[in-house]
Amino acid sequence: MDKIILTIAVTLLLIPSMVLAFELPNHNYPRTVNLYWKTPITMAEVPILAKWDMLALDMKAQVDSAEAIRKIRALNPDIIILAYTTANEVPNERLSLVEPSGTGLWHELVAGIKPAWYLKTYTDEKITYWPGNLSMNQYASDGFGHYYNDYLINFYTTKVLATGLWDGLLFDNVWDTIAWVNPNIDIDGDGRHDSESKINQLWQTGNRIFFRNLRERLGDKYLILGNGEGSYSEYINGRMFESFPEFWEGGWSGSMERYFTTNKNGYQPRVNIVNADSDNTGQYINSNRMRYGLVSTLMYDGYYSFDWGTEKREDFWWYDEFDVNLGQPKSTPINLLDFTNGQIKGGVWQRDFQNGLAIVNSTNDLQTINFDREYEKINSRQNSDINNGGKINSLTLMPEDGTILLRPIESIKQAVFTNGSFARIFNQNGDNIRSSFFAYNPKFNGGQKIAQLDIDNGGHDETVVVDKTKITIYSDYGFIENEITPYGTNYSGGISIAFADLDHDNKLEIITGPENGANNEIKIFNSDGVLINSWYAYKKEWARLGVNVAAGDVNGDGEIEIIAGAGYRGGPHIKIFDKTGATLISEFFSYDKNFTGGTYVASGDINGDGLDEIITGQGPTGKPIIKIFNYLGVLSKEWQPYNPKNNNGIRVAVTDLDDDNIAEIIALSTDVFTISFADFK
């Protein structure tokens, strides 16, 4: 019995280290990081900083911005937040600038430093690399067996990481050598002038001891990154490449060779930062410099930063490229100018991703690339002369420049569309963010409504086809699984349809409304086509009034609400019901009350706030006006995606087209392309 108890006790001691191991979020590409040293962080800055995938904040932020850090993490649960600090220097001579109050984390760190721990010359002069900072000696003892590295490890574990605010530490100035800073260093504190080889050897030994002991102390719970070279990679998760590409690292080719090496070798998980900057000029729209660094970063798996430069890290510079979702990589990088040679050298390098590709020209010449298919430029307001959203099959890149290209969207999934309609894609701001296309499945008749989605949770998408009378559900193999005539075989006024998991069984219920007539009755069918509920959205007596339907969790209660929009001949009256139809949650008019063309409806989370917004389009005889509302009827945006002289209304759909967890708005023309293979059966 004692042996059993002992075994259980040992097992329980082992469990925390496994449970607490840092798990790297599966961020899509590009992966972004902001090096932001300014504090305090205001609450107005919180949602801005939360946009990045990673933040490196000055460690003092835990003192004056702890609540801001918590709110950033609440807004972006997958964000990585590192405490920026240093292992080899401290800001003794500029403490009043770093912490004007006279107290704080940097003051506390400096206060505990022993005089013997400073890096000195053999004439006992303290050494400075960065103005206002004093360099430290990881190898030095105070004469009583107390080393600076032991002091630092205790400080970072008990004073910084113990707060629970951080995912790890980013150390500045992690170098392999130090003699280049000052050739007169006394590295072992014996008062003698040491040789260059001894200085560098013992410097590296001291740093290796520090990172080894720090890793032993932290285990796998926290990330450790260093700004500098890679001799400590067996203990740290990665490095920062500052002011990329640096000449002293061999320019682009040398920097990329080191990036490649540190991307694959070292303590897991690997996390690297590539920082390019404006060279302290503040030129925000320095587009080719920004793109060059970004697309170079995309050749491997690092996080990218572009900012002012080494003199100031307090910018919110955000680029349209950062909003692109390339998904996950599908290949390693290849040199299009030399397919057979894997050596990292100047060339035109390409890497393929799920949703597009990244291409960088690291040569000093213009380079033209021809493709065997069409790609789409991103649609940028910052550099519309280069990124204009157009489709291309060839590309000319300037020297030392790069670009992101997207695979064109050619179909709509997880949403209902009218077969043959022209589709334009918008974000929450009404920006046309992708190239337009005809939403068209040639297997079915033009004008039919189509949706591709997994209704029965079987692992394969069914295809739902809706004509004016009937709903037909086809299996993934093309066989008819079910047919539903919600309003009888004599009804031919068109069916509005939506899908949602109303009862949390991972299967989709089918929600229908008669677009023209049938007493505006909303019906709910289970995934097998069995009617389980129905109610009248407006009045049963209004026999000629139809209803358009949508579904979404619009109020954040964890349950799906049913959204009704009056059909043709009705006013633009929106009603929001609970999933049973028993409770009317809210109602409002989406357009002028006197308009009698009804209103189309859709719903989805278009801004990533966890709530589904309500998107409307004017019905027949109306202008092509799209509006965005919350569930209380508060309007946030409206625009006309098609010719304002058009009086045919506009249908709307909402779905996440690029898998970034933020839905796009699709404006669907009411005029449709009607020819299909089905017409010739």
WOMO-V943547 format. One record per pair of residues at least 24 apart in sequence whose C-alpha atoms are under 6 Angstrom apart, sorted by the first residue. I is the first residue (numbers start at 1). J is the second residue. D is the distance in whole Angstrom. If there is no record, write none. Layout:
i=I j=J d=D
i=I j=J d=D
//
This chain:
i=20 j=221 d=5
i=21 j=220 d=5
i=21 j=221 d=4
i=22 j=220 d=6
i=22 j=221 d=5
i=22 j=222 d=6
i=25 j=78 d=6
i=28 j=327 d=5
i=28 j=328 d=6
i=29 j=326 d=5
i=29 j=327 d=6
i=31 j=303 d=5
i=32 j=303 d=5
i=32 j=304 d=5
i=33 j=303 d=6
i=33 j=304 d=6
i=33 j=305 d=5
i=34 j=305 d=6
i=35 j=313 d=6
i=36 j=313 d=5
i=36 j=314 d=5
i=37 j=313 d=5
i=37 j=314 d=6
i=38 j=314 d=5
i=40 j=64 d=5
i=40 j=65 d=5
i=41 j=65 d=6
i=46 j=72 d=6
i=50 j=76 d=6
i=53 j=79 d=5
i=54 j=79 d=5
i=54 j=80 d=5
i=54 j=81 d=6
i=55 j=81 d=5
i=56 j=81 d=6
i=56 j=82 d=5
i=56 j=83 d=6
i=56 j=84 d=6
i=57 j=83 d=5
i=57 j=84 d=5
i=58 j=83 d=6
i=58 j=84 d=5
i=59 j=83 d=5
i=59 j=84 d=5
i=60 j=105 d=6
i=81 j=166 d=6
i=81 j=167 d=5
i=82 j=166 d=6
i=82 j=167 d=6
i=82 j=168 d=5
i=82 j=169 d=5
i=83 j=169 d=5
i=83 j=170 d=6
i=84 j=170 d=5
i=85 j=171 d=5
i=86 j=171 d=5
i=86 j=172 d=5
i=88 j=135 d=6
i=88 j=136 d=5
i=89 j=134 d=5
i=89 j=135 d=4
i=89 j=136 d=5
i=90 j=133 d=5
i=90 j=134 d=5
i=91 j=132 d=6
i=91 j=133 d=4
i=92 j=133 d=6
i=93 j=132 d=5
i=94 j=132 d=5
i=116 j=142 d=5
i=117 j=148 d=6
i=120 j=185 d=6
i=120 j=186 d=6
i=121 j=184 d=5
i=121 j=185 d=4
i=121 j=186 d=5
i=122 j=185 d=6
i=122 j=186 d=5
i=122 j=191 d=5
i=122 j=192 d=5
i=122 j=193 d=5
i=138 j=206 d=5
i=138 j=207 d=6
i=139 j=206 d=4
i=149 j=210 d=5
i=153 j=214 d=6
i=167 j=222 d=5
i=168 j=222 d=5
i=168 j=223 d=4
i=168 j=224 d=6
i=169 j=224 d=5
i=170 j=225 d=5
i=170 j=226 d=6
i=171 j=226 d=5
i=172 j=227 d=5
i=173 j=227 d=5
i=173 j=228 d=6
i=174 j=226 d=6
i=174 j=227 d=5
i=174 j=228 d=5
i=175 j=228 d=5
i=175 j=229 d=6
i=176 j=204 d=6
i=211 j=235 d=6
i=233 j=266 d=5
i=234 j=266 d=5
i=234 j=267 d=5
i=235 j=267 d=6
i=236 j=267 d=6
i=237 j=267 d=5
i=237 j=268 d=6
i=237 j=270 d=5
i=237 j=271 d=6
i=238 j=270 d=6
i=238 j=271 d=5
i=238 j=272 d=5
i=239 j=272 d=5
i=240 j=272 d=6
i=240 j=273 d=4
i=240 j=274 d=6
i=241 j=274 d=5
i=241 j=275 d=6
i=242 j=275 d=5
i=243 j=275 d=6
i=243 j=276 d=5
i=243 j=277 d=6
i=244 j=275 d=6
i=244 j=276 d=5
i=253 j=345 d=5
i=272 j=302 d=5
i=273 j=302 d=5
i=273 j=303 d=5
i=273 j=304 d=6
i=274 j=304 d=5
i=275 j=304 d=6
i=275 j=305 d=5
i=275 j=306 d=6
i=276 j=306 d=5
i=277 j=306 d=5
i=277 j=307 d=5
i=277 j=308 d=5
i=277 j=309 d=5
i=278 j=308 d=5
i=278 j=309 d=6
i=279 j=309 d=5
i=280 j=308 d=5
i=280 j=309 d=5
i=282 j=308 d=5
i=288 j=401 d=5
i=291 j=402 d=5
i=292 j=401 d=5
i=292 j=402 d=5
i=295 j=360 d=6
i=295 j=402 d=6
i=299 j=333 d=6
i=299 j=351 d=6
i=320 j=380 d=6
i=326 j=353 d=6
i=326 j=355 d=5
i=326 j=356 d=6
i=327 j=354 d=5
i=327 j=355 d=6
i=328 j=353 d=6
i=328 j=354 d=6
i=329 j=353 d=4
i=355 j=406 d=6
i=355 j=407 d=6
i=356 j=405 d=5
i=356 j=406 d=4
i=356 j=407 d=5
i=357 j=404 d=6
i=357 j=405 d=5
i=358 j=403 d=6
i=358 j=404 d=5
i=359 j=402 d=6
i=359 j=403 d=6
i=360 j=401 d=6
i=360 j=402 d=4
i=361 j=399 d=6
i=361 j=400 d=5
i=361 j=401 d=5
i=361 j=402 d=6
i=362 j=400 d=5
i=363 j=399 d=6
i=364 j=399 d=5
i=365 j=399 d=5
i=366 j=397 d=6
i=366 j=398 d=5
i=366 j=399 d=5
i=367 j=396 d=6
i=367 j=397 d=5
i=368 j=395 d=5
i=368 j=396 d=4
i=369 j=394 d=6
i=369 j=395 d=5
i=370 j=394 d=4
i=375 j=406 d=6
i=375 j=407 d=5
i=376 j=405 d=6
i=376 j=406 d=5
i=376 j=408 d=6
i=377 j=405 d=5
i=379 j=433 d=6
i=411 j=439 d=6
i=413 j=452 d=5
i=414 j=452 d=6
i=414 j=453 d=5
i=415 j=451 d=6
i=415 j=655 d=6
i=416 j=450 d=6
i=416 j=451 d=5
i=417 j=449 d=6
i=417 j=450 d=6
i=418 j=447 d=6
i=418 j=448 d=6
i=418 j=449 d=4
i=419 j=446 d=5
i=419 j=447 d=5
i=419 j=448 d=5
i=419 j=449 d=6
i=420 j=446 d=5
i=420 j=672 d=5
i=420 j=673 d=4
i=420 j=674 d=6
i=421 j=668 d=6
i=421 j=669 d=5
i=421 j=672 d=4
i=422 j=668 d=6
i=422 j=669 d=5
i=423 j=667 d=6
i=423 j=668 d=5
i=424 j=666 d=6
i=424 j=667 d=5
i=425 j=665 d=6
i=425 j=666 d=5
i=426 j=664 d=6
i=426 j=665 d=5
i=427 j=664 d=5
i=428 j=606 d=6
i=442 j=676 d=5
i=442 j=677 d=5
i=443 j=677 d=6
i=443 j=678 d=5
i=444 j=678 d=5
i=445 j=676 d=6
i=445 j=678 d=6
i=446 j=674 d=4
i=455 j=507 d=6
i=455 j=508 d=5
i=456 j=507 d=5
i=456 j=527 d=6
i=457 j=507 d=5
i=468 j=492 d=5
i=468 j=493 d=6
i=468 j=494 d=4
i=468 j=495 d=6
i=496 j=548 d=5
i=498 j=550 d=5
i=513 j=547 d=5
i=513 j=548 d=6
i=514 j=546 d=5
i=514 j=547 d=6
i=515 j=546 d=4
i=515 j=547 d=5
i=515 j=548 d=6
i=515 j=567 d=5
i=516 j=546 d=4
i=517 j=543 d=6
i=517 j=544 d=4
i=517 j=545 d=5
i=517 j=546 d=5
i=518 j=543 d=6
i=519 j=543 d=4
i=519 j=545 d=6
i=520 j=545 d=6
i=520 j=546 d=4
i=520 j=547 d=5
i=548 j=600 d=6
i=550 j=601 d=6
i=550 j=602 d=5
i=552 j=603 d=6
i=552 j=612 d=6
i=553 j=612 d=6
i=554 j=611 d=5
i=554 j=612 d=5
i=554 j=631 d=6
i=556 j=611 d=6
i=565 j=599 d=5
i=566 j=598 d=5
i=566 j=599 d=6
i=567 j=598 d=5
i=568 j=597 d=5
i=568 j=598 d=5
i=569 j=596 d=5
i=569 j=597 d=5
i=570 j=596 d=5
i=570 j=598 d=5
i=571 j=595 d=6
i=571 j=596 d=5
i=571 j=598 d=5
i=572 j=598 d=5
i=572 j=599 d=5
i=588 j=633 d=6
i=597 j=621 d=6
i=600 j=651 d=6
i=602 j=653 d=5
i=604 j=654 d=6
i=605 j=663 d=6
i=606 j=662 d=5
i=606 j=663 d=5
i=606 j=664 d=6
i=608 j=662 d=5
i=617 j=650 d=5
i=617 j=651 d=6
i=618 j=649 d=5
i=618 j=650 d=6
i=619 j=649 d=5
i=620 j=648 d=5
i=620 j=649 d=5
i=621 j=647 d=5
i=621 j=648 d=5
i=621 j=649 d=6
i=622 j=647 d=5
i=622 j=648 d=6
i=622 j=649 d=4
i=623 j=647 d=5
i=623 j=649 d=5
i=624 j=649 d=5
i=624 j=650 d=5
//
